[in-house]
Amino acid sequence: MEQKEKIFSQFGVKFWIISAAVVVVISGLREAAGLITPFFLSVFITAIFYGPFNWLQKKGLHLSLALTIVIIGIALITFIIFGLIGASVASFTEKIPFYEERFTIYWNGFNQFARENGWLDMKFDIAEYLNAGVIMKFAGNIFTGFGNLMSNSFIILLVVIFMLLEISIFEKKMTLINKNSLLRVSKIVQNLNSYFGTKALTSLVTGILVSVSLTIIGIDFPLLWGFLAFLLNFIPNIGSIIAAIPVILLGLIQFGFPTAMVVAIAFLFINVIIGNIIEPRLMGRNLGLSPLIVFISLIFWGWVLGTVGMLLATPLTMTIKIVFDNMDETKHFGLMMGDESSIKNYKK
């Protein structure tokens, strides 16, 4: 009896110590979000570009040359993205009066329909929310946010460079320390490369298809919406829905209900083909997340790190899951975080 009480007491002490440590770590992450977010973003970028970096070295390029090519590629992509966002926000600001007029017409029509059918009379002055001052403030906030990110871009780039260099010699270090640990770490890195590489590729294809489709349909800012689709495609299940909603509304405002339906069908077709057919075949087994875990991770990382945290939520959570999957002590946690495919592929 005393032995059982002792074991129970030890378990209770351990539980409270671990719980307290978790609370302290989470609080620390939230307080240091401004410092931690660029680091997490650097890890994310490194994970995406490690595949091309490693491929260039396997083709016979010297490490320094391969690194130079990758860094130039990252810099060009960053320059194009910031140019795209800035131009799109400026154009959007110019077209606000048109959008305001069209939205007011649709809203008044819906309000009249609601009154005629005995629904609740929805009194809403759209001009109060879509005036020039509010829009300019909104645009200014966007530029400020991206300006802050640009101010950290040099630091992020430096961290990426050092991470890519470190990965190239990490295997040699692990070989000297413990060969068994090397096998486990190599498997984790392989799974991470598989996930991030495949996800980046399918997200890029999704973004390109969205941009092309919206250009054909005639929706404003197709490149901007394609970039948004690329980013949100890293969020399984709900990311594509979030990306589609503003574009569908824009289609409604620009051309009417039929065009909005065409936009919705285009998004549905692209995401069914890419997300449900191509991506699962390329991704491999046991690299899916439970929809509940995805939703919880969005809330958690968004609360801890802000808007960027929501974009990094799924990659961060998937990294944790992959680490859990490859450690005997935590494999069951990886199973609980996975989707239905994790049950079929689980090995005790």
N, C-alpha and C positions, 0 to 999 in steps of 0.2 A: 504493500500500500504506500509506504513511504517512498519507495523507488518510483512508483507511478507519479506521485505528487512532485517528486524532484524533477522527473522528465517533463511533466506538464509546466512546472515553474520555469525550467530552462527554455522550453519552447516559447512561453509567454514573453520572457525577457528578450529572446532573439527576435521575436515578432515586432515588439515595440521598438527595439533598436533599429531594425531594418526600416520600419515605417517612418521613424523619425529621420533617418538618413535620406529616405526618398523625398520627404517633405522639404528638407534642407536643400537637397540638390535641385528640386523643381523650383523652389523659391530663388535660389541662386541663379538658375538659368533665366528666369523671368526678369530678375533685376539686371542681369548682364546681357540682355537680349541684343542691345546695340553692338556689343563686342562678339557675342556668340554667333549671331546670324551671318555675318560675313564669313566666318570660319566654316559653318555648315554649308553655305553656298559654295565655298571653295572645294569642300569635299565632294559636293554634288557635281560640280563642273569637272573635277578630276576624275570621278567615276565614269562620266560620259566620254571624256576624251582619252582615257587610258587605253581603250581599245585601238583607236587610230594610232596612238603613240607606240604601242606595242607592235602593231602591224608594220609600221614603218621600219622599226628596228629589225624585225624578222626578214624584211625585204633587203637588208644589208646596209641601211643607212646608219651612220654613226649616231650615238645617243644625242650629242649636241645638235646635229642637223635635224634629227627627228623632233627634238624638243622645240627648235626654232620654228619649224613648219607648223607644229601644233599651236604654239603661242601666237603666231601670225594669224592662223585660222580663227582662234578665239577672239583676238583683237578685231578682226574684220567683221565677224558675226556680231560682236558687241556694238561696233560702230553702226552697222546696218540697222540693228534693233532700235538703238536710241534715235537714229534718224527717222525711222519709220514711226515710232511712237510720237515724237515731237511734231512731225508733219501731220499725222492723223488727228492729234488733239487740236492743232491750229485749224485744220479744215473743218473738224466737227464744230468748233466754236463759231465759224462763219455760217454754218448751216443750221444753227440753233433756231432762228426765226421760222424757217421752213418746217422743222420738226415740231416746233411749238404749235404752229397753226394746224398742221395735220393731226397732231395728237388731240388738240382741243376739239376738232371736228368729230373725231371718233369717240372721244369721251362724252361729248354732248349727245351724240346719237345713242350711245349706250345708256346714258342717264335718262333720256327720253323714253327709251324702250323699257327701262326699269320702272318708270312712273306709270306708263300705260298698262303694265302688267301687275301693278300693285306691289312692286318690290320696294325696298327701302330707298328713299330719295337720297342719292349720294351727291352731296354738294361739295365740290372740289374745284378750287381755282388753280388750274395748271400753271397759269402765268405767274402765280406767286412763287412757284418752285423752279420755273424755267426762265427766269429773267437773266439779263446779261450779267448782273453782278454775281449771282449765284454760280453761273456757268464759268465765269472768269476765275472765281475763287476755287471752283472744282478743278479747272485746268491748272491753276497755280499750284494746288496741292499735288497734282500729278507730277508737274515739273519739279516741285520741291522734293518729292519722294524719289524720283529718278535722279535728281541732282545729288541727293544724299548717297544714293547707290553709286553714282559716278565718282563721288569723292572717295569711296572705298574701293573702287575698281582696281587701282594700282596695287593696293594691299592684297586684294583677292587674287590678282594675277601672280603676285610674288608667291603667295601661299600655294597656288596651283603648281607653279614651277618647282618649288621645293618638294611638294608631294610627289610629283611625277619622277623627280630625281631619286627620291627616297624609295619609291616602289621598286625601282630598278635594282637596288642593292639590298632590299628587304629580304629577299629569298636567301641570299648568301648569309645574312645575319642569323636567320632562323635555322639554317642548316648547321651552323656552329653551336647554336643554343640547344636545340632539340629537334631531331628529325621527325619524331611523331607529331610534334606541334606544327612542324612545317607542312605535313600532309593535311592537317586539319585547317590551318590558315589558308593553304593553297586552294582547298575546296571552297572555303568561304569566299575568297577573292574571285574564284572562277564563277560561283553563283552570282555574286554581285555584278561582275562584268557581263554575265549573260542577261541579268535583269535590266541593268541600266543601258547597256548597248541596244538590246531589243526594244526597250521602251522608248529610247531616244529616236531610234529609226522609225518605229511605227507612229510616234508622235509627229515626227517631221513629215512623214507621208500624209498623215491626217491633216496637218496644217496646210500643206500644199494643195491637197484635194479640196479643202474648204475654201481656200483663196481662189482657186480656179473656178469652182462651182459658183461662188458668189460673184465673181467677175462676169461670168456668163449670164447669170440672172440679172445683174445690174445693181447689186446692193453696194451702197457707199462703203468705202474703207475695207475692201476685201483682204488686203494684206494684214491689216490690224486684227481683223477677226480670225484670220488664219493663224497669226501668231498667238492669239488668245487660245485657240483650239489646241495648238501645239503645247502650250504651257499646261492647260487644264487636263490634257490627255494623260498626264502623269498621275492624276487622281482617278482611280478606277470607279466605274459604275456611275458616279454622279458628276464627274468632271465634264464629260461631254454634254450633259444636260445644262449645266451652268453656262458653258460656252455657247450653247444654242439659243438660250432665252433672249439675250439682247439682240441677236441677229434676227430672230423671228419677229420681235417687236419692231425692229428697224424696217424689215420687209413690209410689215403691216402699215407703218407710217408712210413709207415711200410710195408703195404701189397698191396696197389694199390686202384684203384677206386671201385671195387666191395666191398671190406671191408669197405671203407668209407661210401658206401651206406647202408651197414648193420648197421653200427654204427648210422647213421642218423635215420634209421627206428627204431632201439632200443630206442633211445632218444624220438622219436615221440610217440611210443607206450606207454612208461612209463609215459610221461607227459600228454598224452590224458587220460589214465586210472586214474592217480593220480590227475592231475590238473583239469580235466573237469568232472569227474564222482564222485570220492571218496571225494575229498576235499570240493566241494560245499555242499554235503550232510552232512558232519561233521561240516562244518563251521557255518551253520545257515544262517538266512536271514540278509540282510543289512550290511554285513561285506565285501563288495567288493569295490574296488577303480576304478575310471575311468582310462583307459589306458593313457589318456593325463596327468592326475594328477600324475600317476606313473612316467611317463617320465620327467615331470617338477621337481618332487621331487628328482629324481636321479641327475639331473643337479644342483639343488639348494643345496641339502645337500652334494653332492660331492664337490661343490665349497666352501661351508662353512667349512666342516670338513675333506675334503680329501677323500682318498680311503675308509676308514672305514665308512665315511658318506654315501657313495653310498650303502654299505651293510645295513646300518641302516635307509636308506631313507624311505623305505616302512613301517617298524614298527613305525617309528616316525610319519609319515603322517597318518597311520591308527590310532594311539593313538589320534592324533588331531581330526580326523573324529569321533571317538567314543565319545569323549568328546562333540563335537558339536551336535551329534545325541541325546544326553541325556540332552540337555539344550534347553528349549523353545526359548530362545533368539537367539540361533545360529543353530537351527535345519535345517534351510534352507541352511546354509553353508555346513552342512553334506550331504544334498541332492545333492548339486552341486559337491561335491567331490566323490560321489558314482558312481557305475556302473549302468547298466540297472535295476538290482534287487532293487536298492534303490528307483526307481520310483514306482515300484509295492507295496513296503512296507512302503511308506512314509505316515505318519499320521500327519495331521495338528494339 
